[in-house]
Amino acid sequence: MNGFINEKNPTFSTIIPNQTNSRVALISFGGTAYNHSIRSIAAYLRAQKYNVSIIQCLPEGKDNIFSLLNKGQLEHLGKHCEGMLTVGISVLTTHYLNRAIQINNYIKEKLNIPVIWGRGPGNL
């Protein structure tokens, strides 16, 4: 199940059925300089009493922005995301799209957690 936020009336109530589990992971790909939207969402969720993790998913030992995560990185990410209420993925540019899809598929397959996609003002 994927969730989308209505831009005209942003609310998380449609994707978060209860608050017995308040853990949310937000995933970004461009490093800390590009996660301003993630930080805004995290601040809003924290104000609503959610426990938010911001995760930078950068390929290990490579400078290639098109690289995918290796198996070990995916497993490490999966362990961190176990038990999360939902996971949010923010994609600023198409450079990170394949990695975002890789993570989306891994989380949905291995953890069966709802994944919410957002995008920046890029050309997706």
C-alpha positions as protocol buffer text, in pm:
chain_id: "A"
residue {
  index: 1
  type: MET
  ca { x: 0 y: 0 z: 0 }
}
residue {
  index: 2
  type: ASN
  ca { x: 141 y: 337 z: -97 }
}
residue {
  index: 3
  type: GLY
  ca { x: 8 y: 658 z: 48 }
}
residue {
  index: 4
  type: PHE
  ca { x: -2 y: 1001 z: -102 }
}
residue {
  index: 5
  type: ILE
  ca { x: -59 y: 1333 z: 68 }
}
residue {
  index: 6
  type: ASN
  ca { x: -311 y: 1571 z: -80 }
}
residue {
  index: 7
  type: GLU
  ca { x: -111 y: 1890 z: -140 }
}
residue {
  index: 8
  type: LYS
  ca { x: -414 y: 2114 z: -91 }
}
residue {
  index: 9
  type: ASN
  ca { x: -503 y: 1957 z: 243 }
}
residue {
  index: 10
  type: PRO
  ca { x: -194 y: 1788 z: 387 }
}
residue {
  index: 11
  type: THR
  ca { x: -286 y: 1534 z: 651 }
}
residue {
  index: 12
  type: PHE
  ca { x: -129 y: 1215 z: 773 }
}
residue {
  index: 13
  type: SER
  ca { x: -451 y: 1072 z: 914 }
}
residue {
  index: 14
  type: THR
  ca { x: -526 y: 889 z: 588 }
}
residue {
  index: 15
  type: ILE
  ca { x: -199 y: 696 z: 601 }
}
residue {
  index: 16
  type: ILE
  ca { x: -155 y: 656 z: 976 }
}
residue {
  index: 17
  type: PRO
  ca { x: -456 y: 472 z: 1118 }
}
residue {
  index: 18
  type: ASN
  ca { x: -351 y: 498 z: 1485 }
}
residue {
  index: 19
  type: GLN
  ca { x: -74 y: 628 z: 1703 }
}
residue {
  index: 20
  type: THR
  ca { x: 4 y: 315 z: 1907 }
}
residue {
  index: 21
  type: ASN
  ca { x: 316 y: 294 z: 1691 }
}
residue {
  index: 22
  type: SER
  ca { x: 463 y: 638 z: 1637 }
}
residue {
  index: 23
  type: ARG
  ca { x: 789 y: 546 z: 1457 }
}
residue {
  index: 24
  type: VAL
  ca { x: 836 y: 695 z: 1110 }
}
residue {
  index: 25
  type: ALA
  ca { x: 1144 y: 680 z: 885 }
}
residue {
  index: 26
  type: LEU
  ca { x: 1209 y: 947 z: 621 }
}
residue {
  index: 27
  type: ILE
  ca { x: 1462 y: 856 z: 352 }
}
residue {
  index: 28
  type: SER
  ca { x: 1662 y: 1105 z: 147 }
}
residue {
  index: 29
  type: PHE
  ca { x: 1931 y: 1049 z: -115 }
}
residue {
  index: 30
  type: GLY
  ca { x: 2119 y: 1369 z: -182 }
}
residue {
  index: 31
  type: GLY
  ca { x: 2298 y: 1425 z: 148 }
}
residue {
  index: 32
  type: THR
  ca { x: 2215 y: 1681 z: 412 }
}
residue {
  index: 33
  type: ALA
  ca { x: 2232 y: 1977 z: 175 }
}
residue {
  index: 34
  type: TYR
  ca { x: 1927 y: 1848 z: -14 }
}
residue {
  index: 35
  type: ASN
  ca { x: 1699 y: 1728 z: 263 }
}
residue {
  index: 36
  type: HIS
  ca { x: 1529 y: 2055 z: 355 }
}
residue {
  index: 37
  type: SER
  ca { x: 1183 y: 1918 z: 268 }
}
residue {
  index: 38
  type: ILE
  ca { x: 1248 y: 1606 z: 474 }
}
residue {
  index: 39
  type: ARG
  ca { x: 1346 y: 1818 z: 774 }
}
residue {
  index: 40
  type: SER
  ca { x: 1024 y: 2020 z: 743 }
}
residue {
  index: 41
  type: ILE
  ca { x: 814 y: 1704 z: 735 }
}
residue {
  index: 42
  type: ALA
  ca { x: 1012 y: 1560 z: 1028 }
}
residue {
  index: 43
  type: ALA
  ca { x: 955 y: 1877 z: 1231 }
}
residue {
  index: 44
  type: TYR
  ca { x: 582 y: 1863 z: 1164 }
}
residue {
  index: 45
  type: LEU
  ca { x: 561 y: 1495 z: 1258 }
}
residue {
  index: 46
  type: ARG
  ca { x: 767 y: 1549 z: 1575 }
}
residue {
  index: 47
  type: ALA
  ca { x: 528 y: 1828 z: 1675 }
}
residue {
  index: 48
  type: GLN
  ca { x: 250 y: 1570 z: 1635 }
}
residue {
  index: 49
  type: LYS
  ca { x: 441 y: 1338 z: 1875 }
}
residue {
  index: 50
  type: TYR
  ca { x: 581 y: 1097 z: 1615 }
}
residue {
  index: 51
  type: ASN
  ca { x: 928 y: 948 z: 1661 }
}
residue {
  index: 52
  type: VAL
  ca { x: 1103 y: 1034 z: 1333 }
}
residue {
  index: 53
  type: SER
  ca { x: 1429 y: 903 z: 1186 }
}
residue {
  index: 54
  type: ILE
  ca { x: 1592 y: 1077 z: 890 }
}
residue {
  index: 55
  type: ILE
  ca { x: 1804 y: 836 z: 687 }
}
residue {
  index: 56
  type: GLN
  ca { x: 2053 y: 938 z: 418 }
}
residue {
  index: 57
  type: CYS
  ca { x: 2082 y: 651 z: 166 }
}
residue {
  index: 58
  type: LEU
  ca { x: 2408 y: 704 z: -16 }
}
residue {
  index: 59
  type: PRO
  ca { x: 2595 y: 425 z: -197 }
}
residue {
  index: 60
  type: GLU
  ca { x: 2890 y: 286 z: -6 }
}
residue {
  index: 61
  type: GLY
  ca { x: 3236 y: 391 z: -124 }
}
residue {
  index: 62
  type: LYS
  ca { x: 3118 y: 534 z: -455 }
}
residue {
  index: 63
  type: ASP
  ca { x: 3073 y: 883 z: -585 }
}
residue {
  index: 64
  type: ASN
  ca { x: 2828 y: 772 z: -852 }
}
residue {
  index: 65
  type: ILE
  ca { x: 2488 y: 918 z: -772 }
}
residue {
  index: 66
  type: PHE
  ca { x: 2324 y: 656 z: -995 }
}
residue {
  index: 67
  type: SER
  ca { x: 2453 y: 361 z: -788 }
}
residue {
  index: 68
  type: LEU
  ca { x: 2220 y: 127 z: -602 }
}
residue {
  index: 69
  type: LEU
  ca { x: 2267 y: 17 z: -243 }
}
residue {
  index: 70
  type: ASN
  ca { x: 2450 y: -310 z: -189 }
}
residue {
  index: 71
  type: LYS
  ca { x: 2291 y: -608 z: -11 }
}
residue {
  index: 72
  type: GLY
  ca { x: 2450 y: -521 z: 324 }
}
residue {
  index: 73
  type: GLN
  ca { x: 2322 y: -165 z: 310 }
}
residue {
  index: 74
  type: LEU
  ca { x: 1971 y: -283 z: 225 }
}
residue {
  index: 75
  type: GLU
  ca { x: 1975 y: -527 z: 517 }
}
residue {
  index: 76
  type: HIS
  ca { x: 2103 y: -256 z: 754 }
}
residue {
  index: 77
  type: LEU
  ca { x: 1829 y: -21 z: 635 }
}
residue {
  index: 78
  type: GLY
  ca { x: 1573 y: -299 z: 677 }
}
residue {
  index: 79
  type: LYS
  ca { x: 1681 y: -361 z: 1038 }
}
residue {
  index: 80
  type: HIS
  ca { x: 1646 y: 8 z: 1116 }
}
residue {
  index: 81
  type: CYS
  ca { x: 1301 y: 25 z: 955 }
}
residue {
  index: 82
  type: GLU
  ca { x: 1159 y: -288 z: 1123 }
}
residue {
  index: 83
  type: GLY
  ca { x: 850 y: -198 z: 1319 }
}
residue {
  index: 84
  type: MET
  ca { x: 809 y: 146 z: 1163 }
}
residue {
  index: 85
  type: LEU
  ca { x: 457 y: 273 z: 1115 }
}
residue {
  index: 86
  type: THR
  ca { x: 550 y: 399 z: 770 }
}
residue {
  index: 87
  type: VAL
  ca { x: 853 y: 493 z: 560 }
}
residue {
  index: 88
  type: GLY
  ca { x: 867 y: 810 z: 351 }
}
residue {
  index: 89
  type: ILE
  ca { x: 1090 y: 840 z: 45 }
}
residue {
  index: 90
  type: SER
  ca { x: 1179 y: 1182 z: -93 }
}
residue {
  index: 91
  type: VAL
  ca { x: 1321 y: 1203 z: -444 }
}
residue {
  index: 92
  type: LEU
  ca { x: 1455 y: 1540 z: -554 }
}
residue {
  index: 93
  type: THR
  ca { x: 1581 y: 1440 z: -900 }
}
residue {
  index: 94
  type: THR
  ca { x: 1563 y: 1144 z: -1135 }
}
residue {
  index: 95
  type: HIS
  ca { x: 1928 y: 1067 z: -1052 }
}
residue {
  index: 96
  type: TYR
  ca { x: 1808 y: 887 z: -739 }
}
residue {
  index: 97
  type: LEU
  ca { x: 1499 y: 723 z: -885 }
}
residue {
  index: 98
  type: ASN
  ca { x: 1643 y: 372 z: -932 }
}
residue {
  index: 99
  type: ARG
  ca { x: 1777 y: 370 z: -575 }
}
residue {
  index: 100
  type: ALA
  ca { x: 1440 y: 491 z: -446 }
}
residue {
  index: 101
  type: ILE
  ca { x: 1262 y: 213 z: -636 }
}
residue {
  index: 102
  type: GLN
  ca { x: 1513 y: -41 z: -502 }
}
residue {
  index: 103
  type: ILE
  ca { x: 1448 y: 69 z: -143 }
}
residue {
  index: 104
  type: ASN
  ca { x: 1071 y: 88 z: -197 }
}
residue {
  index: 105
  type: ASN
  ca { x: 1062 y: -268 z: -329 }
}
residue {
  index: 106
  type: TYR
  ca { x: 1289 y: -401 z: -53 }
}
residue {
  index: 107
  type: ILE
  ca { x: 1084 y: -243 z: 227 }
}
residue {
  index: 108
  type: LYS
  ca { x: 753 y: -355 z: 83 }
}
residue {
  index: 109
  type: GLU
  ca { x: 877 y: -709 z: 15 }
}
residue {
  index: 110
  type: LYS
  ca { x: 1076 y: -772 z: 333 }
}
residue {
  index: 111
  type: LEU
  ca { x: 892 y: -560 z: 590 }
}
residue {
  index: 112
  type: ASN
  ca { x: 541 y: -509 z: 450 }
}
residue {
  index: 113
  type: ILE
  ca { x: 539 y: -145 z: 568 }
}
residue {
  index: 114
  type: PRO
  ca { x: 350 y: 130 z: 383 }
}
residue {
  index: 115
  type: VAL
  ca { x: 583 y: 347 z: 176 }
}
residue {
  index: 116
  type: ILE
  ca { x: 495 y: 711 z: 102 }
}
residue {
  index: 117
  type: TRP
  ca { x: 662 y: 883 z: -191 }
}
residue {
  index: 118
  type: GLY
  ca { x: 728 y: 1252 z: -222 }
}
residue {
  index: 119
  type: ARG
  ca { x: 926 y: 1450 z: -472 }
}
residue {
  index: 120
  type: GLY
  ca { x: 1095 y: 1781 z: -491 }
}
residue {
  index: 121
  type: PRO
  ca { x: 1045 y: 2039 z: -762 }
}
residue {
  index: 122
  type: GLY
  ca { x: 1250 y: 1829 z: -1007 }
}
residue {
  index: 123
  type: ASN
  ca { x: 1136 y: 1670 z: -1331 }
}
residue {
  index: 124
  type: LEU
  ca { x: 986 y: 1341 z: -1213 }
}
